[in-house]
Amino acid sequence: MTILKYTPIKEIPKIRETLRATFKAGVTRPLEWRKHQLYQLARLAQNEADAICDALNKDLSKPRLEVLRTEVGNIVERATKSAQKLDVWAAPEHPDVSDWQKGWKPT
């Protein structure tokens, strides 16, 4: 069983600033980085399924099989499908407009 370790409150501003700096540096911009993060989320849910099941059982009295099916399974499925569709979702869109609207430059 995994033992929960709390983040001390005084460390939260430092963590926040690190995350903001990472975002501002553009590290999170490439689609490959985003896909990797989504696959890592799916892997985390699979690897920590026991801890997730234990937590939801203690907090909400949810049975293990229900958690695996509705919580862990959904995380893995959504993260994986999102990573697979990310290129399509992030592609530039060019709205189809009528000739009389083309001067509006809707981009």
C-alpha positions as CSV (number, residue, x, y, z in Angstrom):
1,M,0.0,0.0,0.0
2,T,1.3,3.4,-0.9
3,I,1.7,5.9,1.9
4,L,0.3,9.4,1.2
5,K,2.9,12.2,1.6
6,Y,1.5,15.6,1.9
7,T,3.1,18.6,0.2
8,P,4.0,21.2,2.8
9,I,2.0,24.4,2.3
10,K,5.2,26.5,2.2
11,E,6.4,24.6,-0.8
12,I,3.3,25.2,-2.9
13,P,4.2,28.7,-4.2
14,K,7.6,27.4,-5.3
15,I,6.0,24.5,-7.2
16,R,3.5,27.0,-8.8
17,E,6.4,29.2,-9.9
18,T,8.3,26.3,-11.4
19,L,5.2,25.2,-13.3
20,R,4.6,28.8,-14.6
21,A,8.2,29.1,-15.7
22,T,8.0,25.8,-17.5
23,F,4.9,26.9,-19.3
24,K,6.3,30.4,-20.2
25,A,9.5,28.7,-21.6
26,G,7.3,26.9,-24.1
27,V,8.2,23.4,-22.9
28,T,4.5,22.4,-22.9
29,R,3.8,23.7,-26.4
30,P,5.0,20.8,-28.7
31,L,2.3,18.3,-29.4
32,E,4.8,15.4,-28.8
33,W,5.3,16.7,-25.3
34,R,1.6,16.8,-24.7
35,K,1.1,13.3,-26.1
36,H,3.8,12.0,-23.8
37,Q,2.1,13.6,-20.8
38,L,-1.2,12.0,-21.7
39,Y,0.4,8.6,-22.1
40,Q,2.2,9.1,-18.8
41,L,-1.2,9.9,-17.2
42,A,-2.6,6.6,-18.5
43,R,0.4,4.8,-17.2
44,L,0.1,6.4,-13.8
45,A,-3.5,5.4,-13.5
46,Q,-2.6,1.8,-14.4
47,N,0.4,1.6,-12.1
48,E,-1.4,3.2,-9.2
49,A,-4.7,1.5,-9.7
50,D,-4.4,-0.2,-6.3
51,A,-3.9,3.1,-4.5
52,I,-6.8,4.7,-6.4
53,C,-9.0,1.8,-5.5
54,D,-8.0,2.0,-1.8
55,A,-8.6,5.7,-1.7
56,L,-12.0,5.6,-3.3
57,N,-13.0,2.7,-1.1
58,K,-12.0,4.6,2.1
59,D,-13.5,7.9,1.0
60,L,-16.7,6.7,-0.8
61,S,-16.9,3.0,0.0
62,K,-16.6,2.3,-3.8
63,P,-16.0,-1.4,-4.6
64,R,-12.6,-2.2,-6.3
65,L,-14.2,-3.5,-9.6
66,E,-16.4,-0.4,-9.9
67,V,-13.3,1.9,-9.4
68,L,-11.3,-0.1,-12.0
69,R,-14.1,0.1,-14.5
70,T,-15.4,3.6,-14.0
71,E,-12.5,5.6,-12.7
72,V,-9.2,4.0,-13.7
73,G,-10.5,2.6,-16.9
74,N,-11.9,5.9,-18.0
75,I,-8.7,7.8,-17.2
76,V,-6.7,5.3,-19.3
77,E,-9.1,5.3,-22.2
78,R,-9.6,9.1,-22.3
79,A,-5.9,9.9,-22.0
80,T,-5.0,7.3,-24.7
81,K,-7.7,8.5,-27.1
82,S,-6.8,12.1,-26.5
83,A,-3.2,11.5,-27.3
84,Q,-4.1,9.7,-30.5
85,K,-6.5,12.5,-31.6
86,L,-4.3,15.4,-30.5
87,D,-2.9,16.1,-34.0
88,V,-6.4,16.4,-35.4
89,W,-7.7,18.5,-32.5
90,A,-4.7,20.9,-32.7
91,A,-4.7,21.4,-36.4
92,P,-5.5,24.9,-37.6
93,E,-9.1,25.5,-38.5
94,H,-10.3,27.5,-41.5
95,P,-13.9,28.2,-41.3
96,D,-16.0,27.9,-44.4
97,V,-17.7,31.3,-44.9
98,S,-19.9,32.8,-47.7
99,D,-18.3,35.0,-50.3
100,W,-19.8,38.1,-48.8
101,Q,-18.2,37.3,-45.4
102,K,-14.7,36.6,-46.7
103,G,-13.6,40.2,-46.1
104,W,-14.2,39.8,-42.4
105,K,-11.2,37.5,-42.2
106,P,-12.6,35.1,-39.5
107,T,-9.4,33.5,-38.1
